[in-house]
Amino acid sequence: MKSAILAGAMTLAIGTAAFANGLYWVVGNRATNKCEIVTGNPVIYPYGGGDFWFGDGPYRSTADAELARSTIGVCPKDDPQDQPRAECDGRCEQQN
């Protein structure tokens, strides 16, 4: 019986990790004091410590995460034209 429960728990953990691929979260970064979009499920420490002080998500696309970031009150209101898109990682050409 214990082995069946252990096997079920391991299957659930692996399935949850696999399901998280391709998803996006909005997090507040303590070091930069900015809101960022990340592709991994963030670890949030509510009483300090760690890099992130809040997290919101998951979202299915970067567009959804960017929309959510624009509605979070503690996130600075940056001009989206000034920021490189997450898919580009700074290697895309500027569109005029």
C-alpha positions as CSV (number, residue, x, y, z in Angstrom):
1,M,0.0,0.0,0.0
2,K,2.8,2.4,0.9
3,S,4.5,1.8,-2.4
4,A,1.3,2.6,-4.3
5,I,1.0,5.9,-2.4
6,L,4.6,6.7,-3.1
7,A,4.3,5.9,-6.8
8,G,1.2,8.1,-7.0
9,A,2.9,11.0,-5.3
10,M,6.0,10.7,-7.6
11,T,3.7,10.6,-10.7
12,L,1.9,13.7,-9.5
13,A,5.1,15.6,-8.8
14,I,6.6,14.7,-12.2
15,G,3.3,15.5,-14.0
16,T,3.1,18.9,-12.3
17,A,6.6,19.8,-13.3
18,A,5.9,18.7,-16.9
19,F,2.7,20.7,-17.0
20,A,4.5,23.9,-16.0
21,N,6.5,24.0,-19.3
22,G,5.5,26.8,-21.6
23,L,3.9,28.9,-18.8
24,Y,4.8,32.3,-17.5
25,W,4.6,34.0,-14.1
26,V,4.8,37.7,-13.1
27,V,7.1,38.1,-10.1
28,G,8.3,41.1,-8.0
29,N,12.1,41.0,-7.8
30,R,13.6,42.2,-4.5
31,A,17.0,43.0,-6.0
32,T,15.8,45.2,-8.9
33,N,12.6,46.4,-7.3
34,K,10.8,45.6,-10.7
35,C,8.2,43.2,-11.9
36,E,9.6,40.5,-14.2
37,I,8.1,37.7,-16.3
38,V,9.7,34.3,-15.7
39,T,9.2,30.9,-17.3
40,G,9.7,28.9,-14.1
41,N,7.4,28.5,-11.2
42,P,8.9,31.0,-8.6
43,V,9.6,30.1,-5.0
44,I,8.1,32.9,-2.8
45,Y,9.3,33.4,0.8
46,P,6.6,35.4,2.5
47,Y,8.8,36.6,5.4
48,G,11.8,37.8,3.5
49,G,14.7,36.0,2.0
50,G,14.8,34.8,-1.6
51,D,14.7,36.9,-4.7
52,F,10.9,37.3,-5.2
53,W,8.4,39.1,-2.9
54,F,5.3,38.2,-4.9
55,G,4.3,36.0,-7.8
56,D,1.2,35.8,-10.0
57,G,0.3,33.2,-12.6
58,P,0.7,31.0,-14.4
59,Y,-0.2,32.5,-17.8
60,R,-0.2,30.7,-21.1
61,S,1.6,33.4,-23.1
62,T,3.9,36.3,-22.6
63,A,1.1,38.6,-23.9
64,D,-1.2,37.4,-21.1
65,A,1.6,37.9,-18.5
66,E,2.4,41.4,-19.8
67,L,-1.3,42.3,-19.6
68,A,-1.4,40.9,-16.0
69,R,1.8,42.9,-15.1
70,S,0.1,46.1,-16.3
71,T,-2.8,45.6,-13.9
72,I,-0.6,44.9,-10.8
73,G,-0.5,48.1,-8.8
74,V,3.0,47.6,-7.4
75,C,4.6,47.1,-10.8
76,P,6.1,50.3,-12.3
77,K,4.3,51.5,-15.4
78,D,7.1,51.2,-18.1
79,D,6.6,52.0,-21.7
80,P,6.3,48.6,-23.5
81,Q,8.2,50.1,-26.5
82,D,11.3,50.6,-24.3
83,Q,11.4,47.0,-23.1
84,P,12.7,44.1,-25.4
85,R,10.1,41.3,-25.8
86,A,10.8,38.2,-23.7
87,E,11.0,36.0,-26.8
88,C,13.9,38.1,-28.2
89,D,16.2,38.3,-25.1
90,G,17.6,41.5,-26.5
91,R,18.6,40.0,-29.9
92,C,15.6,41.3,-31.9
93,E,15.7,44.3,-34.2
94,Q,13.8,47.4,-33.2
95,Q,10.7,47.9,-35.2
96,N,9.9,51.5,-36.3
